[in-house]
Amino acid sequence: MSRRANRLTIKNKTLKKLIIGILIAIIALIAIIVVGNNIPEKQPEGINLVINNNNVTERLKQDIKIEDNVIYISMEDVKNFFDKYIYQDENTGKIVTTYEKKIASLELGNETIEINGAEKTIYAPAKEENGTIYLPISEMEDVYNVEINNIQETNIITMDSLDREQIKAYTTKDVKINGKARSLFSGKVETVEKGNWVIYITETEKGWAKVRTQDGKIGYVKPNKLTNFVTEREEMQEEKQIEGKVNLVWDYFSEHATAPDRSGETIDGVNVVSPSFFYIDTEGQFNENVGDEGVRYIEWAHSNGYKVWPMVSNSGAGIDTTSQLINDYNARQELIENIVNMCMQYDLDGINMDFENMYQDDKDAYSRLLIELVPRLKEIGLVTSVDVTAPDGSETWSLCFDRHVLGDVADYIMFMAYDQYGTSSTKAGTTAGFNWVETNLKKFLETEEIESNKIVLGVPFYTRLWTEQNGEVVSKTVNMNSVDEVLPSDVARNWDDNLKQDYAEYTEGNAVKKMWIEDLRSIEAKVSLVKQYKLGGVAAWEKDRETEGTWEIIKNAIQ
């Protein structure tokens, strides 16, 4: 062979090796990119936990324990996956957990659990190991409304919420379940034989079906390889008691009076009335003020299509008694039991919690009361609404509420958007200026992060006449329907566009009189915020203080 031919042969071999090397590199790169992105979901060593078709094993804070077929998970993980408000009461030692329509309590080492006031025996108690509390989750399926399966062959535990939809489908032939929603180089999770079922989870954007096998493994398959889709369980939809906006009016009468006779009366647009039926006394005891008059009141309301959410007030208790009540777990449960019994006895539709004048340090204790009350009321189909003040006041008037938590657990938060300048104010001012109302409303939405459709805007059917004399300031309440009787007819009324109110000022002897007027124009301006911020509705304080035409304005503004 000539030297030239030999050189060409060597060159061709080198080129061939180079091409082969490049091809190998390309194939390796494709393998890294494709296979690396298509490996099955990581199955860590030990037990895997799948909750509602999601493998949450890597999010566990503590290992799952199984003893005598009882599944334990840590209290930390219960908090993470089921109940962010679970806690251990420091006085009783009880572990208290709530979920949707259930409140349960159990003690370390005690083989009983109390669920919604009824005791039940469990086969394994809660326990503590190395400072970590473990709950027998498999004994608490009815608390968290889940179905739990321990699939020992694959070391997977599945937990499925019974209020969620579940669909099963059957394979048309032997099917490879892929680790990712791709076919090329996709890692295999499992092969499901023809005619076996899988749980159908969803269809991906790329046209694959996400499924869960009988072994608890999650993967992907083409939908055309599945047939006979069967809905095993429908998704439970919570029925709303009020369709559209809430239009509530508080109907106050003291604990020493009786419910008003409203037979033959209707209130245009109103769909909820809140009479003052229940209160806490100076001893911290729950009292009712229903009587025969209250029964007739409820019948009148229901006959007109109004829901009845009576107030539960602490106004008679005082700040110290309230503190003792809400900080005592057993006292809270007794109060809750009384409320539930009264609601059932009188065929009520909900409750309006009106606790005011509380210590700032009791903020969490009051939240606990609502956290524990709401599931009991949900169980019997009742609504929980909670009255709160603007988040810009004093410790006992404003800072005593955790609005974010209350807004999270309750059905409605009633923002009492009034008493901007109240009876204790040393300076004359408006009861509810529009700019102040809107500013605080934004705090509810942005700072407190409460869902807008849960916020019900409270508006006042009253104002105050202020008297300034000799350096002192006093006021008296004036109902909307009495303003014209109180203000002299020759006093000018000047519109303040920031407050969206008329302002009047005049002298009487040595005194200066001031009034920021609540009337149809001021109410209309405030309730316009309901539509603007997509709020849950309006609540008015209180019945019989309004002027003619008020209800029509509110109804038109929120429809």
Helices and strands as residue ranges (DSSP letters): H 3-30, I 31-35, E 48-51, E 54-55, G 57-59, E 65-67, E 70-74, H 75-81, E 87-88, E 95-99, E 102-106, E 112-115, E 118-121, E 127-129, E 132-136, G 137-139, H 141-144, E 146-151, E 156-161, E 166-171, E 175-178, E 188-192, E 197-203, E 209-212, E 218-221, G 223-225, E 226-233, E 246-251, E 272-275, E 278-280, E 286-288, H 291-303, E 307-308, E 311-313, H 319-326, H 329-345, E 350-354, G 360-362, H 363-379, E 383-388, H 403-409, E 412-416, H 434-442, I 443-447, G 452-454, E 455-460, E 462-469, E 472-479, G 480-482, H 483-486, E 494-496, E 501-508, E 511-517, H 520-532, E 537-541, H 550-558
